[in-house]
């Protein structure tokens, strides 16, 4: 009988796994299906029509595609897919700032920016393992969003965080980290699921990231739930009237002929015919609300137009109303500037004002919009948010798109503001979407927010994002007044103190992960 050596009876060793094991053809074929699934979800993850769950799920499938394809194929295809999703998400003149080829270049630029985190993940993540491997993608998304706000006239519009507007417990996270913590959390699901998808539950480095993501998400929900349960506003309230203009009258005002180059008599005649009716209506309604008991009255952004030479008269009229009824009145107006003979034609044509009058009839502030929409025709204000102490808490104001700039609005949190007035003016395709974003600034800074809106959704929330009033029928209703009881005391938040520190910490963490991935001797991990 032949003898067997120890080597002969030893169980066969597991086959060596190539650290750069190629992706199978079947996986690559199926990745095109996942691309279609992710792309189909993407239009509902940001911008016009938000379905919150798609913001979590779309990146799961798109990341599966990018990790399954060679970068030279996967990344250009992702840019095309994201472009197609954006064309749907930005439909109906969502960003009416450029036309023709310029619009498609604008969309392509956004798509390239959206593909960058996938490129970073494809480059860095395969060289890491375990938890660090799953942190690359959310860190890249958060950093890309932060960098994308630099010099961007639309600020944080389109952030993944805004997709979660409907979850009040989750929304409380922004009171600590700003929107950046929520962006990170939403984006973190994709690499964790993909790691499980690639390796299976028993695979190396799978369980720890899953448990950590579940723990962090649970902690965020517990924190938010506790905030809502135990730290809800309990202060007195003040009656606030938020006025948007009558649709027909404001349309008349904005249909006026160009009077920039006209003489004073012609300008006055146009003002009397086109501008005066909506102003008269706003003042009549404001007086009615003051008699009914409103202590703060705020108009929407640009509810009326007025000539530069008539601006003082409008303010004086508001002062008389405030003095007669002992109320705070904020009147907003688009002031039409006369033509400057020495200008080259590219100068400002109007100024966007929000003027607050106190119960003595004195001007408290005259605020100019800090972040105008490109093409609005006016230059930016100095970017200083005014505030004032009143018997109803400390008031402050911004105007419309200013609310897409958290660092700007953070001035209100630092000034211990209690009620933030946000006169706004939208257009139909962005009305619901923009209204969903506004409460984020309230939660970040612990302020109640009142948003009277022309051509959009008028609303009010407390400092934790609870809706106190909501009027979304501008385009069908005759009445354009929202009356709400607003808490007179806000609360301190970590974000007001720390600002965008979480975002910068995340960007630094991405650099650390990249350095670790490419340190000498480091080799790609198993798939």
C-alpha positions in Angstrom: 0.0 0.0 0.0 1.4 3.3 -1.0 2.1 5.9 1.6 0.9 9.4 1.3 2.9 12.5 2.2 1.6 15.2 4.4 1.3 17.4 1.4 -0.8 14.9 -0.4 -3.4 14.6 2.4 -3.5 18.3 3.2 -6.8 19.9 2.0 -6.4 21.9 -1.2 -5.7 25.5 -0.4 -8.1 28.2 -1.6 -7.2 29.6 -5.0 -5.2 32.8 -4.9 -7.4 35.8 -5.7 -5.9 38.4 -7.9 -6.0 41.7 -6.2 -7.1 43.3 -9.5 -9.5 40.5 -10.4 -11.3 41.6 -13.6 -15.0 42.3 -13.5 -16.9 39.4 -15.3 -18.7 40.1 -18.5 -22.0 39.2 -16.8 -21.4 41.9 -14.1 -20.6 44.4 -16.8 -23.7 43.5 -18.8 -25.9 43.8 -15.7 -24.3 47.1 -14.8 -26.1 48.7 -17.8 -29.4 47.7 -16.2 -28.4 49.3 -13.0 -27.4 52.4 -14.9 -30.9 52.7 -16.3 -32.5 52.2 -12.9 -30.3 54.8 -11.3 -30.8 57.3 -14.1 -34.5 56.8 -14.0 -34.5 57.8 -10.3 -32.1 60.7 -10.6 -34.5 63.4 -11.8 -36.5 62.9 -8.6 -33.5 63.1 -6.3 -33.0 66.9 -6.7 -34.5 70.0 -8.3 -38.0 70.2 -9.5 -39.9 67.0 -8.3 -38.4 65.6 -5.2 -39.1 62.0 -4.1 -36.8 61.7 -1.0 -36.0 58.0 -1.2 -34.6 58.3 -4.7 -31.8 60.5 -3.3 -30.6 57.5 -1.3 -31.2 54.8 -4.0 -30.1 56.4 -7.2 -26.4 56.6 -6.2 -26.5 53.0 -5.2 -27.2 51.9 -8.8 -25.0 54.5 -10.5 -22.1 53.6 -8.2 -22.6 50.0 -9.1 -22.3 50.9 -12.8 -19.2 53.1 -12.4 -17.4 50.4 -10.3 -18.3 47.7 -12.8 -17.1 49.5 -15.9 -13.6 50.6 -17.0 -13.3 54.3 -16.1 -12.8 55.3 -19.8 -16.3 53.9 -20.5 -18.1 54.3 -17.3 -17.4 58.0 -16.4 -18.3 59.5 -19.8 -21.5 57.4 -19.9 -22.3 58.7 -16.4 -21.9 62.3 -17.6 -24.4 61.5 -20.4 -26.8 59.8 -18.0 -26.7 62.7 -15.5 -27.2 65.2 -18.3 -30.3 63.4 -19.4 -31.6 63.3 -15.9 -30.9 67.0 -15.4 -32.8 67.9 -18.6 -35.8 66.2 -17.2 -35.3 67.6 -13.7 -34.8 71.2 -15.0 -37.7 71.1 -17.4 -40.2 73.9 -17.9 -37.7 76.8 -17.5 -36.5 75.7 -14.1 -33.3 77.8 -14.6 -34.3 80.4 -17.2 -30.9 82.0 -17.3 -29.5 80.9 -20.6 -31.0 79.7 -23.9 -30.0 77.6 -26.9 -26.5 76.0 -26.9 -25.6 77.9 -23.7 -28.3 76.0 -21.8 -27.0 72.6 -22.8 -23.5 73.7 -21.9 -24.8 74.7 -18.5 -26.5 71.3 -18.1 -23.3 69.5 -19.2 -21.2 71.5 -16.7 -23.6 70.4 -13.9 -23.4 66.8 -15.1 -19.6 66.8 -15.1 -19.6 68.1 -11.6 -22.1 65.4 -10.6 -19.8 62.7 -12.0 -16.7 63.9 -10.2 -17.5 62.0 -6.9 -17.9 58.8 -8.9 -14.6 59.4 -10.5 -12.9 60.0 -7.1 -14.5 56.8 -5.8 -13.3 54.8 -8.8 -9.8 56.1 -8.3 -9.4 56.0 -4.5 -11.9 53.4 -3.0 -10.4 50.3 -4.7 -7.1 51.0 -2.9 -8.8 51.0 0.6 -10.7 48.4 2.6 -13.4 48.2 5.2 -14.9 51.4 6.6 -12.5 53.8 4.9 -13.4 52.3 1.5 -17.1 53.4 2.1 -16.2 56.9 3.2 -14.6 58.0 -0.1 -17.8 58.5 -2.0 -19.8 60.5 0.6 -16.8 62.6 1.4 -16.4 63.3 -2.4 -20.0 64.2 -2.8 -19.9 66.6 0.2 -16.6 68.2 -0.9 -17.9 68.6 -4.5 -21.1 70.3 -3.2 -18.9 72.6 -1.0 -16.6 73.5 -3.9 -19.6 73.9 -6.2 -20.9 76.8 -4.1 -17.8 78.9 -4.6 -18.7 81.7 -7.0 -22.0 79.9 -7.8 -24.8 82.4 -8.2 -27.3 79.7 -7.1 -25.4 78.8 -4.0 -26.4 75.4 -2.6 -29.4 74.8 -4.9 -29.5 71.2 -5.9 -27.8 69.8 -2.8 -28.6 66.2 -1.9 -29.6 67.3 1.6 -32.6 69.3 0.3 -34.2 66.0 -0.9 -34.9 65.1 2.7 -37.2 68.1 3.3 -40.0 65.9 4.5 -38.2 64.2 7.4 -38.4 66.5 10.4 -36.3 64.2 12.7 -33.6 63.8 10.0 -33.7 67.5 9.3 -32.6 68.3 12.8 -29.1 67.1 11.9 -28.5 70.4 10.0 -28.7 72.3 13.3 -25.3 70.8 14.0 -23.6 70.1 10.7 -25.5 72.3 8.3 -26.7 70.6 5.1 -23.4 69.0 4.7 -23.9 66.3 7.4 -27.2 65.3 5.7 -25.6 65.2 2.3 -22.9 62.9 3.7 -25.4 60.6 5.3 -27.6 60.3 2.2 -24.5 59.6 0.0 -23.0 57.1 2.4 -25.6 54.4 1.7 -24.4 53.8 -1.9 -20.8 52.6 -1.1 -22.0 50.5 1.9 -24.6 48.7 -0.2 -22.1 48.3 -3.0 -19.6 46.7 -0.7 -22.2 44.3 0.5 -23.3 43.7 -3.2 -19.7 43.0 -4.3 -18.6 40.8 -1.4 -21.6 39.3 0.2 -22.5 39.5 3.9 -19.6 37.2 4.9 -17.1 39.1 2.8 -14.1 40.9 4.3 -14.8 44.5 5.4 -18.6 44.3 4.9 -20.2 44.1 8.3 -18.4 47.0 10.1 -19.5 49.6 7.6 -23.1 48.3 7.6 -23.3 48.4 11.4 -21.7 51.9 11.5 -24.1 53.4 8.9 -27.1 51.9 10.7 -25.8 53.2 14.1 -25.1 56.7 12.7 -28.5 56.9 11.0 -30.2 55.7 14.1 -28.3 58.3 16.2 -29.4 61.0 13.8 -33.0 60.0 14.0 -32.9 59.7 17.8 -31.3 63.1 18.1 -33.9 64.6 15.8 -36.8 62.9 17.6 -35.5 64.0 21.0 -35.2 67.6 19.7 -38.7 67.6 18.4 -40.1 66.0 21.6 -38.2 67.8 24.3 -37.0 71.1 22.9 -40.0 72.3 20.9 -40.8 76.1 21.1 -42.8 77.0 24.1 -42.6 80.8 23.9 -45.4 83.3 23.2 -46.5 83.8 19.7 -47.1 86.9 17.6 -49.6 87.3 14.8 -47.8 87.8 11.4 -49.4 88.7 8.1 -47.5 87.6 5.0 -48.8 89.3 1.9 -48.2 88.4 -1.8 -49.6 90.7 -4.5 -52.8 90.4 -6.4 -52.0 88.4 -9.5 -53.7 90.6 -12.0 -52.5 93.9 -10.5 -48.8 92.7 -10.3 -49.0 91.4 -13.8 -50.2 94.9 -14.9 -47.2 96.4 -13.1 -44.7 94.2 -14.8 -46.3 94.8 -18.2 -45.4 98.5 -18.1 -43.5 99.9 -21.0 -39.8 100.7 -20.7 -39.4 104.0 -19.0 -35.7 104.1 -18.2 -35.0 106.7 -20.9 -38.3 108.7 -20.5 -38.6 112.1 -19.0 -40.0 112.5 -15.5 -43.5 113.3 -16.7 -43.7 110.2 -18.8 -42.3 108.1 -16.0 -44.9 109.5 -13.6 -47.7 108.8 -16.0 -46.6 105.1 -16.4 -46.3 104.8 -12.7 -49.8 106.1 -12.1 -51.3 103.7 -14.7 -49.3 100.6 -14.1 -47.5 100.7 -10.7 -50.0 102.5 -8.4 -52.9 99.9 -8.5 -50.9 97.1 -6.9 -49.3 99.4 -4.4 -52.7 100.7 -3.3 -54.0 97.2 -3.0 -51.1 96.1 -0.8 -51.5 99.1 1.5 -55.2 98.5 1.8 -54.7 94.8 2.7 -51.9 95.7 5.1 -54.2 98.1 6.9 -56.9 95.5 7.1 -54.5 93.0 8.6 -53.2 95.6 11.1 -56.8 96.2 12.2 -57.4 92.5 12.5 -54.5 92.2 15.0 -51.3 91.5 13.1 -48.3 92.9 14.8 -45.8 92.2 12.0 -46.8 92.6 8.3 -44.4 91.6 5.6 -44.8 91.8 1.8 -43.3 89.3 -0.6 -40.3 90.1 -2.8 -41.0 92.5 -5.6 -44.8 92.7 -5.1 -44.7 96.2 -6.6 -42.6 98.4 -8.8 -41.9 102.0 -8.0 -39.8 104.8 -9.5 -36.6 105.8 -7.8 -38.0 109.3 -7.5 -41.1 107.9 -5.8 -39.4 105.5 -3.4 -39.3 107.9 -0.5 -43.1 108.5 -0.8 -43.8 104.8 -0.7 -41.6 104.4 2.4 -43.3 107.4 4.0 -46.7 105.9 3.3 -45.6 102.7 5.0 -44.4 104.7 7.9 -47.8 106.3 8.4 -49.4 102.9 8.4 -47.0 101.5 10.9 -47.4 104.6 13.2 -51.1 104.7 13.0 -51.6 101.0 13.9 -48.5 100.5 16.1 -47.2 97.6 14.0 -44.0 96.6 12.2 -44.4 96.8 8.4 -41.8 95.5 5.9 -42.6 96.7 2.4 -40.7 95.2 -0.5 -40.4 96.9 -3.8 -38.5 96.8 -7.1 -37.2 100.3 -7.6 -36.9 101.3 -11.2 -33.7 103.3 -11.9 -33.6 106.0 -14.6 -31.1 105.5 -17.4 -27.6 106.6 -16.8 -26.4 108.5 -19.8 -22.8 107.7 -19.0 -23.4 103.9 -18.6 -22.5 101.4 -21.3 -25.8 99.6 -21.1 -24.8 96.8 -18.8 -25.5 98.7 -15.5 -28.3 98.0 -13.0 -31.8 98.7 -14.1 -33.5 98.3 -10.7 -32.9 97.8 -7.0 -34.5 95.1 -4.9 -35.5 96.5 -1.5 -37.0 95.3 1.7 -37.7 98.2 4.1 -38.8 97.7 7.7 -40.8 100.4 9.5 -41.2 100.3 13.3 -44.4 101.3 15.2 -43.1 104.9 15.3 -43.0 105.0 11.6 -39.2 105.1 11.5 -37.1 103.2 9.0 -35.3 100.3 10.8 -33.5 99.0 7.8 -33.5 99.3 4.0 -32.1 95.9 2.9 -30.8 95.2 -0.6 -30.9 91.6 -1.9 -27.4 90.1 -1.4 -27.6 87.3 -3.9 -29.6 88.3 -7.0 -30.5 85.8 -9.7 -28.4 86.3 -12.8 -30.4 88.5 -15.2 -32.6 90.1 -12.6 -31.1 93.5 -13.5 -29.8 94.6 -10.1 -26.5 94.6 -8.3 -25.9 92.7 -5.1 -26.3 94.4 -1.7 -23.4 94.5 0.8 -24.3 91.0 2.2 -25.0 92.2 5.8 -28.2 90.9 7.3 -29.9 93.5 9.5 -31.6 92.7 12.7 -33.4 94.6 15.5 -34.9 93.8 18.9 -38.6 94.2 19.2 -41.3 93.2 21.8 -41.9 90.2 19.6 -38.3 88.9 19.5 -35.3 89.9 17.4 -36.2 90.3 13.7 -34.0 90.0 10.6 -34.6 89.8 6.9 -33.1 88.3 3.8 -34.6 88.2 0.3 -35.6 85.1 -1.7 -32.5 83.5 -3.2 -30.3 84.7 -0.3 -31.7 81.5 1.4 -29.5 79.3 -0.8 -26.4 80.7 0.9 -26.2 79.1 4.4 -23.1 81.1 5.4 -24.9 84.4 4.6 -28.0 83.4 6.6 -25.9 82.2 9.4 -25.5 85.8 10.4 -29.0 85.6 11.7 -28.1 82.7 14.0 -25.0 84.5 15.2 -27.1 87.6 16.0 -29.6 85.5 18.1 -32.5 86.3 15.7 -35.9 84.9 16.6 -37.9 85.6 13.5 -36.4 85.7 10.0 -38.5 87.4 7.3 -37.8 86.0 3.8 -39.8 87.9 1.2 -39.6 85.8 -2.0 -40.6 85.7 -5.6 -40.5 82.5 -7.7 -42.0 81.2 -10.9 -44.3 78.2 -11.3 -41.8 75.5 -12.2 -39.7 76.1 -9.0 -42.4 77.2 -6.6 -42.9 74.0 -4.7 -39.2 73.1 -4.8 -38.0 76.4 -3.5 -40.6 76.3 -0.7 -39.3 73.0 0.4 -35.7 74.3 0.8 -36.5 77.4 3.0 -37.0 75.5 6.3 -33.4 74.3 6.3 -32.2 77.8 7.1 -34.7 77.9 10.0 -33.4 74.7 11.5 -29.7 75.6 11.0 -30.1 78.8 12.9 -32.9 78.1 15.3 -35.2 80.8 13.9 -38.8 81.0 13.0 -39.1 81.8 9.3 -41.9 83.7 7.5 -41.8 83.5 3.7 -44.4 85.6 1.9 -44.0 84.6 -1.8 -45.1 86.1 -5.1 -45.7 83.4 -7.8 -44.9 80.6 -5.3 -45.5 79.0 -1.9 -46.0 81.3 1.1 -45.1 79.6 4.3 -44.0 79.9 7.9 -42.1 77.4 10.1 -40.8 77.4 13.6 -37.1 77.0 14.4 -37.3 73.2 14.0 -38.9 73.3 10.6 -42.5 72.6 11.7 -45.0 74.2 9.3 -47.0 76.9 11.0 -48.7 78.0 7.8 -48.6 77.0 4.2 -50.3 78.6 1.2 -49.5 77.0 -2.1 -52.4 78.3 -4.2 -51.0 81.5 -5.6 -51.8 80.6 -9.2 -55.5 79.8 -8.6 -56.6 81.6 -5.4 -58.0 85.2 -5.2 -56.7 85.8 -1.6 -52.9 86.1 -1.4 -52.6 86.6 2.4 -51.1 84.1 4.9 -51.7 84.8 8.6 -49.8 82.8 11.2 -48.9 82.7 14.9 -45.1 82.7 15.1 -43.0 81.9 18.2 -41.2 84.9 19.5 -38.2 83.1 20.8 -35.7 81.1 18.8 -32.9 78.9 20.2 -29.2 78.4 19.9 -27.7 75.9 17.4 -24.3 74.4 16.9 -24.4 75.3 13.3 -24.7 79.0 14.1 -21.4 78.7 16.1 -19.5 76.2 14.0 -20.7 77.2 10.5 -19.6 74.9 7.7 -16.9 73.3 9.8 -18.3 69.8 9.0 -17.9 70.4 5.3 -14.3 71.5 5.6 -13.6 68.6 7.9 -15.0 66.2 5.4 -12.9 67.8 2.6 -9.8 67.3 4.8 -10.9 63.7 5.5 -11.1 63.1 1.7 -7.5 64.3 1.4 -6.4 61.9 4.2 -8.2 59.0 2.5 -6.6 59.8 -0.8 -3.2 60.0 0.8 -3.7 56.7 2.6 -4.8 55.1 -0.7 -1.7 56.1 -2.6 0.9 55.8 0.1 4.0 53.9 -1.0 3.5 50.2 -1.1 -0.2 50.4 -1.0 -1.9 48.0 -3.5 -5.5 47.8 -4.6 -7.8 45.7 -2.4 -9.9 42.7 -3.5 -13.1 43.5 -5.1 
